[in-house]
Amino acid sequence: MKHYTFIDYATQGYLALVGGIILAWHSPRMANWPWLLLAHGAALALVQALILGHARWPANRPLDFLRHFYPILLYTGLYHETGLLNQMLYTGYLDPHFLRLEKWLFGWQPGLELMERFPSRLAAEVLYGAYFSYYLMIAGVGLALLVRDRRQFAHFISVVSFLFYACYLIYIFTPVVGPRILCRGIVDQALPPDVVPAAMITTPASVEAGFFFQVMAWIYERFETPGAAFPSSHVAVALCTVYFSFRYLRPIRWVHLAVAALLCVSTVYGRYHYVVDVVAGMATVAVLLPLGNKLYFKFGKRNRGSRDDRTTDH
């Protein structure tokens, strides 16, 4: 076990835990559950082989790269899997409860009405651009740290992956689509009359004309999975990347924070999340970021006094 780091424990632990959930709670609606279980077993074996292979041949560059990079290769598959698993224990989605809660909290529906109240194309472009920046935050901060210091990159990937795994696990047990559930074609679920607006939900033409609106529509059409809104991983992971800017990439930290703040607003404006999803995303990162840091340094081979253990302004 001496070759294990925190990310190895977290990744294999998640794969084993979800594999156990599939085995224990699969239902007749999941005809493909044996294949999912097989995929988890194969992923566990491949990760183990990578860990042992790198320990035996540490100078092998492809193995060394994969050793630090492999969690990223799992994100998309594990995310899409939650859309298959979140119907094991619950038929349908929990959105009616969230829609009622939003109405009770605010007296109106921010996730439905904010766009209609501010249909400006400029505002929409700024907010949708901020929402798109989520992908740039992960890739940009990751690449910057990879070039800057491999230890800082390992720290970043470990904590971000820990956050992703936690969100994915919650999605399996709390399927929430977000305000987009009221748009036709998202999921096939009849909603109670008391949560359905009197007027059909539409997107203002000025918003639809925006470049970043079109980009996000393309991404969501091809890569989004239903039931992964609570908590908002966009918010949790974006704020996590901001933390790493403040720690390691200080020259960009305030700009990064400002864009992340716009991203939090954009998740509601774009009808991807309820306000409570955003608050839950903030709470998730507030709890799991310190825990992830603690576990990373506990299980990792911390080099005291190294650049990985200090903030710098370079």
N, C-alpha and C positions, 0 to 999 in steps of 0.2 A: 504493500500500500504506500510505500515511500515515494512512488512516482506520481501519486494522485495529487491533484490540486482541487481547490474548491469547485471549479467549474465542472470537473469530472464527477465529483460527488453529486452536484446539483443536476447535471444532465442525465446521468445514469439513474439517479434517484427518481427523477421525473418520468423517464421512460419505463422504469419498473413499476412505479406507482400507478400510472395510467394503464399500463398493461394489466395490472391486477384489477383495476376498476372495470376494464373491458371484460375480463374473464368472469368477474363476480356479477356484473350487472347488465351484460348484454341482453338484448330482448329480441323477439322474433322480427321486429322492424329492422334490425341490423343484420341483414343477410351476409354482409361482408365482414363480420366481426372476426372470423378466423384469420383473414388476411391482415387486418389491423394488428392482431395479436402477433402474427408472424413478423410483421414489419417492426414491431417494438423489439422482439427478440433479436432480429437481424441488426437493428440499430445498436442495441446493447453490445452485441458481439463485435460489431465494427469499431465502436468507440473503445472497447477493451483492447482490441487488436492494435488500434492506433496508439493507445497509451503504452502498451508493452513494446510495440515496434519502435516508437520514439525513444524509449528508455534504452533499448538495445543499440539503436543506431542514431544517436543524438546529432551527429554531424550531417545526416541526410537532409538536404534542404527541403525537398517536397514534404517529407514527414514532419519536419520542424514547422513548416508553414501550416500544414493541416492540423498539427497538434494545438496550435493557438487559434486557428480559424474555424475549426469544425462546428462549433455551436451555431454559427451563422447559417450553415448549410441546412440546419434542421428547422429554422424558424418558420418558413413558409409551410412546410408539410405539417408540422405540429399545430400551427394556427388553423389550417384548413380542417384538420382532424377534429377540432373542437366543434365544428359545425355538424359533424356526423355523430359525435358523442353526446351533445347536449340534449338530445331527444331520448336518451336511454331512460332517464329517471323522470322526465317531465314531457308531456305531450303539448306542443305549442310553445309560446313564448310569454314572458312575464310583463310585456309592455303595457297592458291595461293598468296594472298596478303602478307603473312608473308614470304613465300619463295622468292618472288621478293624483298621484303625489305631487307632480309638478304644478297641476292646477291648484291644489290645496296650498302649496307653499307660496306661489307667486300670484295667484289670481288670474293668470294667463299661461300660455304655453310657449316659453322662450324657444324651445326646440322646433316649434312649428311656425311661430309668428315673427321671430326676430328678422328673418330674411325679408318678410313682407313689409316690415316697418322700415327697413333700410335697404331698399332695392338698388341703390346706387351701384353702377358698374365698377367704379373705382374702389368703393368699399368692398365689394365682392371679390375683386381681383386681389386686393391686399390680403383679405382673409383666406381666400382659397390658396393663394400663394404661400401664406403662412402654414396652412394645413399640409400642403405638398412638401414644405421644408422639413417635415418630420423625417422623410427618407434621407434628405441631405444631412440632417443632424446626425443620424446614426452612421451613415457612410463617411461623412466629412470628419467628424470627431474621431471615428475609428481609424481612418487612414492617416490623419494627422498624428495620432498617438503611435501608430505602427511605424511611421517614419521617424518620429521623435525618439521613442524609447519603447522597446518591445515589452518591458515590464509594465509600463503604463497602459499599453494596449491590452495586455492580459488582464489587468485590473478592470478596465473599461468593459471588455467583453464578458467577464465573469459576472459583474454586477448587473449589467443590462440583461444578460441571459437569465439570471435569477429572477429579475422582474418579469420578463416575458413568461417564464415557466409558471410563476405564481398567477399571473393574469389568465393564462391558458387554463389552469386548473379551476379557477373561479368560473370561467366561461362554461365549462362542462356542467356545472351545477346551477348556474344562474343564466339561462338563455334570455338575452335581451337584445333585440334588433336595433333599437333606437327609433327616433321619430320617422325614419324612412319606412317603417312598417306600414304607414298609412299610404305609401305610394304603391300603386298597383305593380305586381310582378316581383316584389321583393321576397315575400314569403306567402304561402297559401294558408292564411289564418283569418277566420272571421272575428272581428273585434266587437266587443259589446257596444251597443248604441250610445251609451253615455260617454264613451271616449272618442267617438268619431265626430270630427268637426262638421258643422252644418254645411260649410262650403268645401268643395274639393280643394285639396292641397296642390298648388301649382308652383312652378318656379318662374319668377319674373323674367321676361325676355332679356332685360338688361343684364341679369345675372348669367343666364344661359349663354350669352354671347361672349363671355370672358374666356380667355385662353386657359387659365388654371382651373376653371370650372370644367372645361372639356377634358383636360388632363385627368382630373380626379374622377370624372365620370367613366373614362376609359379604364382607369385602374380598378375602380370598384366593380365595374361590369365583369372584369376578368379574374380578379384576385380576392374579392371580399367574400367572407363566409358569414352566414346568418347566425345571430345570437352571441356576438362577441363585442358587446357595447359596454357592459358593466363589469368592472370599472374601465375607464378609458385608458387603454394601453398607450394611445397616442400621447395623452397628457402625462402619464407616469413615466414613460420612456423618454419623452422630450425633456421633461424636468430633470431626469437622471443625466441626460447628456449635458444639460446646463451645469449641473454639479461638476462634471469632469472638465468643463471649460473653466470654471472658477478654480479648480484645483490644478490643472495642468496647462491650460491654454488661455491664460488670463487676458491677453490682448483682445480677444473676441468676446469676453464673458458678458459684457453689458448688452452688446448687440444681440448676442445669442439669447439672453434673458428676455429682451424686448420681443424678439420673434416668437419665442416660446409662449409669452403672455398672449400674443395675438393668436397663436395656435389654439390656446385654451378657449378663446372666444369663438374661433372659427369652427370648432367641433360642434358647437351649438348652432351657430349661424348656418352652417352647411347641412343641418338636420341629420348629422351623423350620431349625435349623442344628446342625452338629456343633461341638464345642469347637474343633476345628482351623479351622473357618470363622471363628469369632470371633477366634482368634489371627491368622489371615491378614488379617482386616479391620483389626485393630490395626496389623499390619505395613504394610498398604497405606497407611493414613493417615499412619503415621510416616514413610514414604518419600515419598509423593506430596504431602503438605501442604507441606513445605518447598520441594519442587520447583515446585509450583503457585504458591506465593508468589513465588519467584524469577522464574519465567516471566511472571507477571502484571505485576510491576514492570518487568521488562525490556522487554516488548512494549507495555505500557500507557503512557499519558501520565501519569506520576507527578508529582504536584504536591508538591514537597518542602516540608515544614513544614506541610502541610495537616492537617486532622483525620483524613484517611485514613491518615496516616503515623504517627499517635500513638494510644496507648491513653488513654482518658479515663474519668472516673467519673460523667459526667452521666447 
